[in-house]
């Protein structure tokens, strides 16, 4: 499903990149065959027609193929280079936006147009306080996010409805108690103590349900520094989610990444509840990004669809980079 990828303007047109074709250029002389002496003369042929050809019958000459004019070859070369510049320029600015659209085809797990992906709004840059540094910039290597935490939450996809079961306070703030309800009751006191001692500052959340019955909850936990994020164990293979016997690595994610050229970046781990599952399957996306830990939960009766799960994790990851 680094950097904080957002929608940016497409590169402008390249001016004066293609020269005008000249008129009435002379054909270029044919190049000599490799290994042939260009000064050597072709051996003289017989002065008369072949023996089996009646006298007076002329042998038809092959039509000469004129070489492409020099200026035309230059024009074609300029066009090729101009197209290459435009393509590579567009790739760098288009990844964050195009993954939100149904036509995207080169993102891990999103290989066809009918694979069930969701349509998300275009990603938007968060508003930073005056003078604040971007996360992971030269002047902010620890990846501190100075933007408001709710600005870093992924917006719901088209046709989804807000999750009425998710208890939110003002400005989408989530209390520690509400967040811990996602875990087994026996784990909650220990996690509560860890939050108190290990620098938790704030939790925000957002949730929705899509027409196929998939329920999505995204929690962002902000800590005082990235070192505290490293100590958080609530989004790992050993996490104790409520009603989930165990979680394994999402092997579909590993296969999808290995077959793609797009760079997704680090700090990502995806897990799934293996069979046999209960009424619903759970899949979990974990993102570590500087001082923020993201916990993405998707549940659905039967199985959680692979593509929209990967898509959601990728987009949330881009917002945090």
C-alpha positions, 0 to 999 in steps of 0.5 A, spaced: 500 500 500 517 515 506 517 522 504 510 525 504 507 523 498 502 528 496 499 531 489 503 535 486 503 539 479 504 535 473 511 538 469 510 544 465 511 543 457 518 543 454 519 549 450 523 549 444 525 542 445 524 540 438 527 543 432 523 545 426 524 540 420 528 543 414 525 543 407 528 540 401 534 536 404 539 532 400 539 524 401 545 522 406 549 517 402 549 510 404 554 508 410 559 503 408 558 495 410 562 494 417 568 491 415 568 493 407 573 498 405 569 504 403 574 506 397 574 499 394 570 499 387 565 494 386 568 489 380 566 490 373 560 486 371 559 482 364 558 487 359 552 483 356 546 480 358 546 473 361 547 467 356 540 464 358 537 471 357 534 473 350 538 479 347 535 486 348 531 484 354 533 489 360 534 487 367 529 491 371 533 495 376 531 495 384 528 501 386 533 506 390 531 507 397 533 514 399 536 515 406 532 519 411 534 526 411 539 529 416 534 534 419 528 529 419 533 524 423 534 529 428 527 531 429 525 524 431 531 524 436 529 530 439 522 527 439 524 521 443 528 525 448 522 530 449 518 524 451 522 521 455 523 527 459 516 528 460 515 521 462 520 521 467 518 527 470 511 525 471 512 519 474 516 522 480 510 527 481 504 522 480 505 516 484 501 519 490 495 521 487 494 516 481 494 510 487 488 513 489 484 512 482 481 506 479 486 506 473 492 505 477 496 499 475 503 499 477 502 499 485 503 492 489 497 488 489 493 493 484 495 489 477 488 490 474 483 495 473 477 490 476 481 488 482 476 491 487 480 497 489 477 503 492 477 510 489 480 515 494 480 523 494 487 526 492 492 526 498 493 533 500 499 536 504 498 538 511 499 545 513 505 546 517 506 551 522 510 557 520 518 555 520 516 548 521 521 542 518 518 537 514 519 530 517 525 526 514 528 533 511 535 535 512 533 539 518 529 534 521 532 527 521 528 524 526 522 525 522 518 529 527 511 531 524 509 538 526 502 538 522 496 537 526 495 529 527 488 529 524 491 532 517 495 526 517 489 521 517 487 518 510 480 520 508 475 515 507 474 512 500 468 514 495 461 510 497 463 509 504 460 511 511 463 513 517 464 507 522 458 509 528 462 504 532 468 508 533 468 512 539 471 519 537 472 525 542 472 532 539 477 533 533 477 525 532 481 524 538 481 517 541 482 516 548 487 511 550 481 507 553 478 506 547 484 504 543 485 499 548 478 496 546 482 493 540 486 488 544 485 483 549 482 485 556 488 482 559 493 486 555 490 493 556 493 494 563 500 493 561 499 497 555 496 503 559 502 503 563 507 503 557 503 509 554 504 512 561 512 511 561 514 511 554 512 518 551 505 517 548 502 524 547 496 523 543 491 518 539 487 520 533 482 515 529 478 515 523 473 509 521 469 507 515 465 501 512 464 500 505 459 497 501 462 490 501 462 490 508 469 491 510 470 495 516 476 500 517 479 503 523 486 507 522 489 510 529 495 514 529 499 515 535 504 520 536 510 519 541 515 524 544 520 522 539 521 516 534 525 512 539 519 511 543 515 508 537 520 503 537 518 500 543 511 500 542 509 492 541 501 493 540 502 493 532 507 486 531 506 479 530 506 478 537 500 483 538 494 480 542 488 483 538 481 482 541 478 475 539 484 474 534 487 467 536 494 469 532 496 473 526 501 471 521 505 475 516 501 477 510 504 473 504 500 476 499 504 483 501 511 480 500 509 477 493 506 483 491 512 487 493 517 483 490 513 483 483 513 490 482 518 496 481 515 501 485 519 503 491 514 503 497 519 505 502 520 502 509 517 502 516 511 497 513 509 491 516 502 487 514 499 482 518 493 477 517 489 472 521 490 465 518 485 460 518 481 458 521 478 465 523 471 466 526 465 470 523 470 475 521 477 475 518 482 481 521 488 484 517 493 489 520 497 494 517 503 497 521 507 503 519 512 507 523 514 514 521 518 518 525 514 520 532 508 517 529 505 509 529 499 508 525 495 502 526 490 500 521 485 494 522 480 491 517 475 486 518 470 483 514 465 477 514 469 471 511 475 474 508 478 481 508 480 483 500 487 483 499 487 489 494 483 495 498 487 493 504 494 494 501 491 500 497 489 503 504 496 502 507 500 504 502 496 511 502 496 512 509 504 511 509 505 516 503 501 521 508 506 520 513 512 521 509 
